Amino acid sequence: MHPTLEKLLSRGPIVTDGAWGTQLQARGLPIGACPDEWNLTNPDKVESVARGYVDAGSQVILTNSFGASRMMLARHNLDSKTVEINRAAAAISKKAAAGRVLVFASIGPTGKMLMMEDCTEDEMLATFTEQATALAAGGADALVVETMGDIAEATIAIKAARTTGLPVIASMVFDAGADKDRTMMGVTPEDAVAALSAAGADVIGSNCGQGIEGFIPICKRMHAVTKLPLWMKANAGLPVMKDGKAIYTITPEQFASRIPELVAAGANFVGGCCGTSPDFIRSVRKILSAQ
């Protein structure tokens, strides 16, 4: 195991952070705008999101770089600023961490479908390598390939991330099928474990897609077929639309009440995804401290 992870995991279950997009929107990010651009135009607001999670008790925080691959930034005509945006993303979170917590930099999907021949594997690898290299240069302690639905894309991203020498976390979205136990491409938890492990991920898991109750069986299934540490970041349930806005109705306390079950199922890293906030992280830390 990578020394960074070994030292971290010796402290027991690790609490990560929560959602970023909704936190940025609460600070004025317009719907449909590019969150990653804020690393250059509103770094103080981005830093305040990161610091909010540090103050709430996160032991690991992510970066504002989920959509900062060249392919995704091109949608906003920002591809020429790819390196600058990613380096800034890592540097901002490192500043907020202030040596108190670790920074695991976020790498999301490219938005391209290999099976539809939107791009080639080599083009995708180059895109992920550029992003991973810039995040590492910005000071990231590890890289998180997250919210992946396609195993092919995930393994390419892992390959790119591994070139930096940093620990690599790989996380899939299970939100399809009758039991919501498959990715949009039909990948099962067992499929994911096999492929992500073979690709060289140091930590594997799931994020987004559904509420925490659905993560418990997924975590159990992954834990049954791997000895690798598991990363689990659930949504605050599923949103309901109210006045044209997506509202998450699960409270921080309700979310945190299921965390012990998730840890018992094998989770080593726990945190939140869509709809969660620093209040969720405070509740998670409180309930784990009481164990």
C-alpha positions, -999 to 999 in steps of 0.1 A, spaced: 0 0 0 12 35 -7 27 51 24 4 80 23 -26 57 24 -11 33 50 -5 62 74 -39 77 69 -59 44 72 -40 35 104 -63 61 121 -95 41 113 -124 50 90 -115 83 72 -140 110 68 -139 127 34 -158 158 23 -192 164 8 -207 181 -24 -189 209 -41 -212 220 -69 -241 230 -46 -217 248 -23 -204 268 -51 -239 276 -63 -247 288 -28 -218 312 -32 -231 326 -65 -221 302 -92 -248 304 -119 -266 272 -131 -248 260 -162 -217 280 -156 -183 262 -154 -174 256 -118 -138 249 -126 -133 283 -140 -139 297 -106 -104 285 -96 -91 314 -116 -119 340 -113 -132 334 -77 -104 315 -59 -115 329 -25 -150 314 -28 -136 281 -39 -112 281 -10 -141 288 14 -158 256 2 -127 236 9 -121 253 43 -157 247 52 -151 209 50 -118 211 68 -135 230 97 -164 205 97 -140 176 103 -130 162 69 -97 144 70 -95 144 33 -109 171 10 -112 171 -28 -106 198 -54 -127 219 -77 -116 200 -107 -142 174 -114 -149 188 -149 -115 202 -156 -102 178 -182 -94 194 -216 -124 177 -232 -149 190 -206 -134 225 -205 -137 227 -243 -175 229 -238 -169 263 -222 -141 273 -245 -117 270 -216 -95 242 -229 -65 265 -234 -65 270 -196 -66 233 -187 -33 232 -169 -38 265 -152 -72 256 -139 -61 222 -125 -29 235 -109 -50 262 -92 -76 237 -81 -50 217 -62 -33 247 -48 -65 262 -35 -75 231 -16 -39 227 -3 -41 263 10 -74 255 27 -61 223 42 -32 242 58 -14 210 66 -43 198 87 -58 174 62 -49 157 29 -60 168 -6 -72 142 -30 -77 158 -64 -109 151 -84 -109 138 -119 -143 133 -135 -155 118 -168 -146 135 -200 -181 135 -213 -170 114 -243 -182 79 -252 -155 55 -265 -181 31 -278 -197 59 -298 -162 68 -311 -165 104 -297 -127 101 -293 -100 75 -294 -84 58 -263 -51 76 -270 -69 110 -271 -87 102 -238 -54 90 -222 -37 122 -232 -65 143 -218 -65 125 -184 -27 125 -183 -26 163 -188 -51 168 -160 -35 144 -136 0 159 -142 -13 194 -135 -31 184 -103 0 167 -91 20 198 -99 -5 219 -78 3 198 -48 -23 171 -46 -16 142 -22 -37 117 -43 -60 115 -73 -96 105 -73 -110 91 -106 -147 95 -97 -183 93 -109 -173 68 -136 -199 47 -154 -177 32 -181 -150 7 -171 -130 15 -202 -128 52 -194 -121 45 -157 -92 23 -165 -77 48 -189 -80 75 -162 -63 52 -137 -35 46 -161 -30 83 -166 -32 90 -129 -6 64 -121 20 82 -141 22 108 -114 33 83 -87 5 95 -64 -21 71 -48 -51 66 -71 -87 61 -60 -112 49 -85 -149 53 -79 -179 42 -100 -216 52 -101 -241 25 -95 -275 39 -103 -289 16 -130 -308 -18 -130 -337 -29 -110 -316 -28 -78 -295 1 -87 -264 -21 -85 -250 -15 -120 -235 14 -137 -251 30 -168 -229 6 -189 -241 -25 -169 -210 -29 -147 -216 -47 -114 -197 -41 -82 -178 -73 -88 -169 -63 -124 -157 -30 -111 -135 -45 -84 -118 -68 -110 -112 -42 -136 -102 -13 -113 -79 -35 -93 -63 -49 -125 -58 -13 -137 -38 -5 -106 -61 15 -84 -50 17 -48 -85 23 -35 -118 15 -52 -154 23 -45 -185 42 -54 -199 77 -53 -231 95 -64 -261 79 -80 -282 72 -50 -287 75 -12 -266 59 15 -290 30 20 -281 18 -15 -244 20 -8 -244 -6 20 -251 -36 -2 -227 -23 -29 -200 -19 -3 -206 -54 11 -203 -69 -24 -171 -51 -31 -156 -60 3 -164 -97 -3 -141 -98 -34 -112 -74 -26 -88 -66 2 -83 -30 -12 -95 -1 9 -130 10 -1 -142 46 -8 -179 54 -4 -195 88 -10 -233 86 -11 -258 113 -21 -282 128 4 -309 106 -10 -326 114 -43 -337 150 -50 -373 161 -55 -381 191 -77 -396 221 -60 -400 255 -77 -377 243 -105 -349 234 -81 -336 200 -69 -342 197 -32 -326 170 -11 -348 160 19 -325 137 39 -311 155 70 -274 153 81 -285 133 111 -304 108 90 -275 104 66 -250 100 94 -271 74 112 -263 49 84 -226 55 84 -218 28 110 -236 3 88 -214 14 59 -182 11 79 -193 -24 91 -199 -33 54 -162 -26 48 -159 11 40 -126 27 48 -134 62 35 -168 77 40 -182 111 30 -210 126 9 -217 135 -27 -247 154 -42 -269 172 -17 -244 169 12 -227 198 30 -204 206 59 -233 199 83 -234 163 69 -197 159 76 -200 172 111 -228 147 118 -206 119 103 -177 128 125 -199 130 155 -214 96 150 -181 79 143 -165 95 174 -193 80 195 -185 44 182 
